[in-house]
Amino acid sequence: MAREPWFIALIVAAVLSVIGGLVFYRVRHLLAIQRMRAAIASDLHDEIGAGLSHIAMMSEIARAEVSKNLSGAVELLARISESARSLVEGIGDIIWVIDAKSDLLENVILRICDFASELCEMRGMAFHCSFPPECREMHVSPQHRRNLLLLMKEAVHNAVLHSGGTELWIEGRICDSTLELKISDNGIGVPAIPRSEGRGLKNMKNRAESLGGSVTVLPREGGGTVIAIQLKIPHLRY
């Protein structure tokens, strides 16, 4: 039995629509990969270029100082060692971000907690970490993983180095469609007269905004400071 022309046209349109959708998805996926590669190349260029330039400059100064100021040269060598360690850590973070095995939020949490634990141990602080199971199974895109990792590391770094506290807590929970993260310490607390925002806080706020969220610094009940981070889950998922 012959098919009606409109029916054949409908079938052809449906097939073309499916093909068009697949092509569009593929192109969008390839563009996303290209953007990620460009971002990674830029990150590696900045991380390695700036790090090696800094090390080279301090090495030249240290070489000149050796003959006339040995203690100054030793101090510079210590700074060179620290710069090299930071460079290796930064490159390690970039490699970790692009690893497909790291796409669960659980992996971000583990990496942040490892970083915080090591930093707290160096400063003689007790460290506590608490995340419910539902926080761990979320998939996070590579670019969002990097921004979240750097945001949390900045918050932990500030708390450990500047709070003067003896304990650090990292906590997470999901409330409605929001991921809530808290980095708390029992240190000197928030100044009674707020100071202007430093570079660290501005960086944290910018990274949070790129993740569709916000950062707030609050006094902790009982003394200390809380860095509260709120991120919209739909913005993080992929």
Residue, then its C-alpha position, 0 to 999 in steps of 0.5 A: m500500500a502506497r504511503e501518503p506523501w505527508f507521512i513520508a515527509l514526516i518520517v524524513a523530517a523526523v530522521l533529519s531532526v534526529i541526525g541534526g540533534l546528534v550532530f549538534y550534540r557532537v559539535r557542542h561536545l567537541l567545542a567543550i573539549q576544545r575550550m577545556r584544552a585551551a584552558i588547560a594550556s593557559d593554566l600550564h603556561d601560567e603555572i610553569g612560566a610564572g613559577l620557573s621565572h620566579i625560581a630563576m630570578m631568586s637563583e640569580i640573587a642567591r648566587a650573587e649573595v653567596s659570596k657576601n651574605l651567606s645567611g641571606a643566600v640560605e633564606l633565598l634557597a629556602r624560598i626557591s625550595e618552597s616555590a618549586r614545591s608550589l609549582v609541582e603542587g600546581i601542576g599536580d592539581i592541573i593533571w588531577v583536574i583532567d583525569a576522568k577518574s576525578d569527576l566525582l565530588e568525593n574526589v574533590i573532597l578527598r583532595i581538599c581534605d588531604f591538603a588541609s590535613e597536611l597543612c594543619e599537621m605542619r601548623g600543629m592544628a587538629f583537623h576535622c572533616s565531615f561530609p554526608p554520603e549524598c555530597r559524594e556521588m555528584h559528578v562535577s565538570p573538569q573546569h568546575r572541579r578546578n575552580l572548586l578545588l582552588l576556592m577551597k584551598e584558598a579558604v583552608h590556606n587563609a584559615v590555617l595560616h592567619s586564624g591563630g587557631t588550634e582546630l580546623w573544620i571542613e563540613g558539607r551538606i546539601c540543602d534543597s538544590t544548594l551545596e553548602l560548604k563551611i571552613s571553620d576555625n577557633g582562632i582570633g575571629v572576624p575583626a570588630i571593624p571589618r577591613s577592606e577585602g584582601r586579594g585572597l577573599k576577592n579570589m574566593k568570591n570570583r571563583a564562587e561566582s564562576l560556580g554560580g555561588s557565593v562566599t560569606v565570612l562570618p564569626r563562629e559561635g564560641g570564637g573563630t571564623v566561618i567561611a561559608i560557601q554556597l553553590k548551586i548544584p545544577h550549575l555544578r553537575y554535568 
